[in-house]
Amino acid sequence: MAERESVGAGTEAVTGARGSDSGVGADVSLGDGWDNDDGAGRRPEDEAGRGVVLAFGQTMKTLRMREGLEREELGRRLGYSASTIASFEQGRRIPSPRTIERADEVLGAGGLLCLWKEQVERAQYPVFFQGMAALEKECLELLMYDTHVVNGLLQTEEYMRALLAMRRPPLEPETVEQRVTARLARQDIFDRRPAPLLSFVMDEAVLRHRYGGKGVVRGQLELILLVGQKQNVEIQVMPTECEDNAGVNGPFTVVTRKDGKKFVYAETHATSALETDPEQTALAAARYGIIRSQALTPRESLAFVEGLLGSP
């Protein structure tokens, strides 16, 4: 029977009955069956996560009233409208970590709001992605292969909104804002020191989709070129004319944590799985190496993207 493992932010992997280092296969479900019942890691649509976000909002409101500030004034100091402050206080919208830090300072909270930062941040992710979001924060290396859309770490805000607008059934406006904020926050990985090693391989079709229109696509291609200049980042394109592709089974990500342990992450619809079995993670890393060898080189790939920018 497959072992189940919860991966929480800022914690070591919590093993199932057999222990994560036993070498036994561990296909880790992070969907509805994710074994994390501490209430800190659910998205606002889930009961436990909503409780975290509501409690934070009530605390923020109490501190604001203690300081004698109207929502308009607090919003002015934080750079938001009064309606957005109301959304924070009512738990309908999740502030970014930077906003929480700034609110703590403005309201003289003495670190009280910052105590909520990690739990509130985790609550903004879809439940099936929270384990992966935690791993991104402590990774040494990320190897990512994508076949349908640009990887979230490379997406512009406009591209994100275009993708989220296409979801069916439609997402609520508050949920869209939460997802955009969360995805943008993940991109802090490019500014982390020491910098992790990041490798992206994407199918050519990913770059040719016109999601959001020409303007959105152009901005997305420009960002890919910009990120591709970073010393710790390699971006490669798998051309459609390639006759061999070891990634035909679909997109996946190989994560190497700072302690050297590897994970393989894959999504399907609204569920996901983290594979922790050493044999399977080693095979996935090897498969990724083959994919990289079959794709265009990083230099050829950036030239390819530049060519797409120059095409009508």
Long-range contacts (C-beta under 8 A, 24 or more apart in sequence): 2-26, 2-27, 3-28, 3-276, 4-28, 4-29, 4-33, 4-35, 5-35, 5-274, 5-276, 6-34, 6-35, 6-36, 6-131, 7-131, 7-132, 7-134, 7-135, 7-263, 7-274, 8-36, 8-38, 8-40, 8-41, 8-122, 8-130, 8-131, 8-134, 9-41, 9-118, 9-121, 9-122, 9-130, 9-133, 9-134, 9-137, 10-118, 10-134, 10-137, 11-134, 13-261, 13-276, 20-261, 20-276, 23-277, 23-278, 23-279, 24-277, 25-277, 25-280, 26-275, 26-276, 26-277, 27-273, 27-274, 27-275, 27-277, 28-131, 28-273, 28-274, 28-275, 28-276, 29-271, 29-272, 29-273, 30-127, 30-128, 30-129, 30-130, 30-131, 30-132, 30-271, 30-272, 30-273, 30-274, 31-127, 31-128, 31-270, 31-271, 31-272, 32-127, 32-271, 34-127, 34-128, 34-130, 34-131, 36-130, 40-118, 40-119, 40-122, 40-123, 41-122, 41-123, 41-127, 41-130, 42-123, 42-127, 43-123, 43-124, 43-125, 43-126, 43-127, 43-130, 43-178, 44-91, 44-92, 44-94, 44-123, 44-124, 44-174, 44-175, 44-178, 45-175, 46-127, 49-123, 49-127, 50-91, 52-116, 52-119, 52-120, 52-123, 53-91, 53-94, 53-120, 53-123, 54-90, 54-91, 55-116, 56-91, 56-113, 56-116, 56-119, 56-120, 57-88, 57-89, 57-90, 57-91, 58-89, 59-112, 59-113, 59-116, 60-88, 60-89, 60-103, 60-107, 60-113, 61-89, 63-107, 63-108, 63-109, 63-112, 63-113, 64-89, 64-107, 66-107, 67-107, 67-108, 69-107, 74-103, 74-106, 74-107, 77-106, 78-102, 78-103, 78-106, 87-174, 92-174, 93-174, 93-177, 93-178, 94-120, 94-121, 94-123, 94-124, 94-178, 94-181, 94-182, 95-120, 95-181, 96-181, 96-184, 96-185, 97-121, 97-185, 121-182, 121-185, 124-178, 124-179, 124-181, 124-182, 124-185, 125-182, 126-179, 126-270, 128-267, 128-270, 128-271, 128-272, 129-267, 129-272, 131-265, 131-272, 131-274, 132-253, 132-255, 132-265, 132-272, 132-274, 133-182, 133-186, 135-255, 135-257, 135-263, 135-265, 135-274, 136-186, 136-189, 136-255, 137-189, 138-257, 138-258, 139-189, 139-196, 139-255, 139-256, 139-257, 139-258, 140-196, 140-197, 140-256, 140-257, 140-258, 140-260, 141-196, 141-197, 141-198, 141-199, 141-254, 141-255, 141-256, 142-189, 142-196, 142-197, 142-198, 142-199, 142-253, 142-254, 142-255, 142-256, 143-199, 143-253, 143-254, 143-255, 143-285, 143-288, 144-198, 144-199, 144-200, 144-201, 144-251, 144-253, 145-201, 145-202, 145-247, 145-251, 145-252, 145-253, 145-288, 145-291, 146-200, 146-201, 146-202, 146-203, 146-206, 146-251, 147-202, 147-203, 147-205, 147-206, 147-247, 147-250, 147-251, 148-206, 148-251, 149-206, 149-209, 149-211, 150-202, 150-206, 150-207, 150-220, 150-224, 151-200, 151-202, 152-183, 152-186, 153-186, 153-187, 153-189, 153-190, 153-198, 153-200, 154-200, 154-220, 154-223, 154-224, 154-227, 154-235, 155-183, 155-220, 155-223, 156-216, 156-219, 156-220, 156-223, 157-184, 158-212, 158-215, 158-216, 158-219, 158-220, 159-211, 159-212, 159-216, 159-217, 159-219, 159-220, 160-184, 161-212, 162-211, 162-212, 162-213, 162-216, 163-211, 163-212, 166-211, 190-227, 190-230, 190-233, 195-230, 195-231, 195-232, 196-232, 197-232, 198-230, 198-232, 198-233, 198-234, 199-233, 199-234, 199-236, 199-288, 199-292, 200-233, 200-234, 200-235, 200-236, 201-235, 201-236, 201-237, 201-238, 201-247, 201-288, 201-291, 201-292, 201-295, 202-235, 202-236, 202-237, 202-238, 203-237, 203-238, 203-240, 204-237, 204-238, 204-239, 204-240, 204-304, 205-240, 207-237, 207-304, 207-305, 207-308, 208-308, 218-309, 221-305, 221-308, 221-309, 222-309, 224-305, 225-302, 225-305, 225-306, 225-309, 228-298, 228-301, 228-302, 228-305, 234-298, 235-298, 235-301, 235-302, 235-305, 236-292, 236-295, 236-296, 236-297, 236-298, 236-301, 237-295, 237-296, 237-300, 237-301, 237-304, 237-305, 238-291, 238-294, 238-295, 238-296, 239-295, 239-296, 239-304, 242-294, 242-295, 244-294, 245-291, 245-294, 246-287, 246-290, 246-291, 246-294, 247-287, 247-291, 252-284, 252-288, 254-281, 254-284, 254-285, 254-288
